[in-house]
Amino acid sequence: MGLFVKNTTFDSNDNDEIEIGSEVVIKDKGIIGLVVMKIGNLYQIKVKDEIKSYAYNEIEKK
């Protein structure tokens, strides 16, 4: 049995994609990072020497 998720905020962000290689700001922390990969609606962001995953609504284009 799997997990089904419907009607989330992630469903409507298909048109607002951020390109790989773009600089972004992590909203809560104010840290600047670089998009290295996109997996579904999650973005892999490189900050210093770490790579962490963030949802679209947690980041904004710089």
HUQUI-V331117 format. One record per residue. N is the residue number from 1. RES is the residue in one letter. SS is DSSP state (h for helix, s for strand, l for the rest). Layout:
# HUQUI-V331117
n:N res:RES ss:SS
n:N res:RES ss:SS
This chain:
# HUQUI-V331117
n:1 res:M ss:l
n:2 res:G ss:l
n:3 res:L ss:l
n:4 res:F ss:l
n:5 res:V ss:l
n:6 res:K ss:l
n:7 res:N ss:l
n:8 res:T ss:l
n:9 res:T ss:h
n:10 res:F ss:h
n:11 res:D ss:h
n:12 res:S ss:h
n:13 res:N ss:l
n:14 res:D ss:l
n:15 res:N ss:l
n:16 res:D ss:l
n:17 res:E ss:l
n:18 res:I ss:l
n:19 res:E ss:l
n:20 res:I ss:l
n:21 res:G ss:l
n:22 res:S ss:l
n:23 res:E ss:s
n:24 res:V ss:s
n:25 res:V ss:s
n:26 res:I ss:s
n:27 res:K ss:l
n:28 res:D ss:l
n:29 res:K ss:l
n:30 res:G ss:l
n:31 res:I ss:s
n:32 res:I ss:s
n:33 res:G ss:s
n:34 res:L ss:s
n:35 res:V ss:s
n:36 res:V ss:s
n:37 res:M ss:s
n:38 res:K ss:s
n:39 res:I ss:s
n:40 res:G ss:l
n:41 res:N ss:l
n:42 res:L ss:s
n:43 res:Y ss:s
n:44 res:Q ss:s
n:45 res:I ss:s
n:46 res:K ss:s
n:47 res:V ss:s
n:48 res:K ss:l
n:49 res:D ss:l
n:50 res:E ss:s
n:51 res:I ss:s
n:52 res:K ss:s
n:53 res:S ss:s
n:54 res:Y ss:s
n:55 res:A ss:s
n:56 res:Y ss:h
n:57 res:N ss:h
n:58 res:E ss:h
n:59 res:I ss:s
n:60 res:E ss:s
n:61 res:K ss:s
n:62 res:K ss:l
